[in-house]
């Protein structure tokens, strides 16, 4: 099957409602499992905060008001993050290979689950609301590596998003209000309004939701390593395929290596890998100009000032929390550079990256600069590809009949290269 055919089959059959979805024509079974995040109390919205690991209480709460007269915008901005139930209880999907056997006499089909030799956790990009574009990616990784592939949603993305944030009518009204308040805003759209508004007024959310996502992934891995996962064996290998902001998260996961669970894990970056300040997130699909300025200002220009004002933020960015320290090292290219590059040298055999020549959001040169270091002596493999059709960061493989052959060729090139690293 071509990429387009695979895309259409998976899009028509995939859902997060059924516990199990068999797709015989692709030799694939999708298993949907429930997940409860134990880490949502990190988020803004709690009456008090405490770090249980260090028995430290913080005399701080978060004022989530926007101080603007805009009812639809305020419904997005002022909602308590820690109380959003969709972000706490959700489902994630596992792609697993199956064998189809047909009885010649009875014509009955027997489906048998194939033994796998590992699992790949796929981490998606920023401001994603559905899994459609990733379904062929998960299938191809499963097919070419023989491993199970987990589609795991980042906090407040995919099916961890409140229903209102995916309602086009509500979002258009909120976007209309936003353009009245900020008439010079660029790249504003109903597709990015929820993320943009929340981050512009409260950029701290980027850290706290990022930390929740980090700990949720580690919660999943701990479940596997403890032998408690219903579908994945305790000693299975655990690797990562990460895209865009998912790469930012995956770098931090591997750098931190909590409980030494991931010492042998491999990570493949697709259109991702640089420090935060070397990415261009302003896009109608990702976040608008006002949000981009706010996040950049908070984490790149004013972070040290903010740490003096917020003891809790300072605590989680300190040496007491390795994840916070690695997070901090991935914010600004020239800060903590020696610390970051030392760790990448240690991980050089674990990490491989593929960048696209015409990617404006994640420029190939910045993938190289971050992963290979300022002197480009870190031996992490970084490959740059280009395609013979119009593409961009958000849509590298357009699912159109007109481009079917060329897209199929490019899709297979990318995932052959990924599978080589992840096998």
Secondary structure by P-SEA (a helix, b strand, c coil): ccaaaaaaaaaacccccccccccccccbbbbbbbbbbcccccccccccccccccccccccccccccccccaaaaaacccccccccccccbbbbbbbbbbbbbcccccbbbbbbbbbcbbbbbbbbccccccccaaaaaaaaaaaccbbbbbccccccccccccccccaaaaaaaaaaaaaacccccccccccaaaaaaaaaccaaaaaaaaaaaaaaaaaaaaaaaccccccccccbbbbcccaaaaaaaaaaaaaccccccccbbbbbcccccccccccccccccccaaaaaaaaaaccccaaaaaaacaaaaaaaccccaaaaaaaaacccccaaaaaaaaaaaacccccbbbbcccccccaaaaaaaccccccccccbbbbbbccccccccccccccccaaaaaaaaaaaaaaaaaaaac
